Amino acid sequence: MYAGLSLDVPASPSVTYYQDVDEVKDGTYISVGVAHSFENVFELDPDTPVGIDLSASLGWGNGDYNAGYWGTAPDGGKIGGEANDLVLSIGLPFELAGLSFTASASYITLVGDDIRKTDAYGAGRDDNIVAGIGFSAGF
């Protein structure tokens, strides 16, 4: 279950509250973020302008959430409430042949000390880069 709020002002600040009701009873995760889009930053050709979408978010989980998703602290104790992840993203949206495309990349890093020390993502996998391309069409 979740609820979010975003404002249509510069930097488009947002906050989203997630309450886990299945896997982790009482698990709470909160994400705060900012985003901004720039239109027509450059052109692939004279008829194909490309924009840039930038965003950043920081997530925090309570002790129940962290125990359920990250396991135990390195000392064997419970991970308390702490920051979970920082995500920095860039997208390059454009339209071509009536389709909307967005090439994107995100840098994701675990920020909480105890969470960084877990092997939940695999040893030494605290920082990740994810890239992709998406497309959509209207009918």
C-alpha positions as CSV (number, residue, x, y, z in Angstrom):
1,M,0.0,0.0,0.0
2,Y,1.4,3.4,-0.8
3,A,0.6,7.1,-1.1
4,G,2.5,9.9,-2.7
5,L,2.6,13.6,-3.1
6,S,4.4,15.6,-5.7
7,L,4.3,19.3,-6.4
8,D,4.2,21.0,-9.8
9,V,6.9,23.6,-9.0
10,P,10.5,23.9,-10.0
11,A,12.5,20.7,-9.1
12,S,9.1,18.8,-8.8
13,P,9.7,17.6,-5.2
14,S,8.0,14.4,-4.2
15,V,7.5,12.1,-1.2
16,T,6.1,8.6,-1.4
17,Y,5.1,6.5,1.6
18,Y,5.1,2.7,1.3
19,Q,3.6,0.4,3.9
20,D,4.3,-3.3,3.4
21,V,1.2,-5.4,4.3
22,D,2.3,-8.8,3.0
23,E,6.0,-9.7,3.1
24,V,7.0,-7.5,6.1
25,K,4.1,-6.6,8.4
26,D,4.9,-3.1,9.8
27,G,7.6,-2.5,7.2
28,T,7.7,1.2,6.1
29,Y,9.7,2.7,3.3
30,I,9.7,6.4,2.4
31,S,11.2,7.9,-0.7
32,V,11.8,11.7,-1.3
33,G,12.9,13.0,-4.6
34,V,13.3,15.8,-7.1
35,A,13.1,15.8,-10.8
36,H,13.3,18.3,-13.7
37,S,12.8,18.0,-17.5
38,F,14.4,20.1,-20.1
39,E,12.8,20.1,-23.6
40,N,14.6,20.3,-26.9
41,V,18.1,20.2,-25.6
42,F,19.6,18.9,-28.8
43,E,18.4,17.3,-32.1
44,L,19.0,13.9,-33.6
45,D,18.0,15.6,-36.8
46,P,16.0,18.8,-37.6
47,D,12.7,17.0,-37.0
48,T,13.7,15.0,-33.9
49,P,14.4,17.1,-30.8
50,V,15.7,15.4,-27.7
51,G,15.0,16.4,-24.1
52,I,16.8,15.6,-20.8
53,D,15.0,14.3,-17.7
54,L,17.0,14.4,-14.5
55,S,15.9,12.9,-11.2
56,A,17.3,12.0,-7.8
57,S,15.6,10.1,-4.9
58,L,16.6,9.0,-1.4
59,G,14.9,6.1,0.3
60,W,14.6,5.3,4.0
61,G,13.3,2.2,5.7
62,N,12.3,1.5,9.3
63,G,13.8,-1.4,11.3
64,D,11.1,-3.9,10.3
65,Y,11.4,-3.1,6.6
66,N,15.2,-3.3,6.7
67,A,15.1,-6.6,8.6
68,G,12.8,-8.1,6.0
69,Y,14.6,-6.9,2.9
70,W,18.2,-6.7,4.0
71,G,18.5,-9.3,6.8
72,T,20.6,-8.8,9.9
73,A,23.3,-6.3,10.6
74,P,26.9,-7.4,10.1
75,D,27.2,-8.0,13.9
76,G,24.2,-10.3,13.8
77,G,21.8,-7.7,15.3
78,K,18.8,-6.0,13.8
79,I,19.3,-3.2,11.3
80,G,17.5,-0.2,12.7
81,G,15.8,2.5,10.6
82,E,18.3,4.1,8.2
83,A,18.7,5.4,4.7
84,N,18.5,2.7,2.1
85,D,19.3,3.9,-1.4
86,L,20.2,6.9,-3.4
87,V,19.1,6.9,-7.1
88,L,20.4,9.4,-9.7
89,S,18.8,9.1,-13.1
90,I,19.0,10.6,-16.5
91,G,16.6,10.1,-19.4
92,L,16.7,11.2,-23.0
93,P,13.1,11.4,-24.4
94,F,12.4,11.8,-28.1
95,E,9.8,11.0,-30.7
96,L,10.5,9.1,-33.9
97,A,8.0,7.7,-36.5
98,G,5.1,8.4,-34.2
99,L,6.6,6.5,-31.2
100,S,7.9,8.0,-28.0
101,F,11.3,6.7,-26.9
102,T,13.4,7.3,-23.8
103,A,16.9,6.1,-23.4
104,S,17.8,6.1,-19.7
105,A,20.5,5.3,-17.1
106,S,20.4,5.2,-13.3
107,Y,23.2,5.1,-10.7
108,I,21.9,3.3,-7.6
109,T,23.9,3.2,-4.4
110,L,23.1,1.7,-1.0
111,V,23.8,4.5,1.6
112,G,23.0,3.1,5.1
113,D,26.1,1.8,6.8
114,D,24.6,-1.5,8.0
115,I,22.8,-2.0,4.6
116,R,26.0,-1.5,2.7
117,K,27.6,-4.2,4.8
118,T,25.0,-6.8,3.9
119,D,25.4,-9.1,0.9
120,A,21.8,-8.7,-0.2
121,Y,22.9,-7.5,-3.7
122,G,26.0,-9.8,-3.6
123,A,29.4,-9.0,-2.2
124,G,30.8,-5.7,-3.4
125,R,27.5,-4.8,-5.2
126,D,26.6,-1.7,-3.2
127,D,26.8,0.5,-6.3
128,N,25.0,-0.3,-9.6
129,I,24.3,1.2,-12.9
130,V,21.1,0.3,-14.8
131,A,20.5,1.4,-18.4
132,G,17.6,0.8,-20.8
133,I,15.4,2.1,-23.5
134,G,11.6,2.3,-23.4
135,F,9.0,3.1,-26.0
136,S,5.3,3.8,-26.1
137,A,2.7,4.3,-28.8
138,G,-0.7,5.8,-28.6
139,F,-3.7,4.2,-30.2
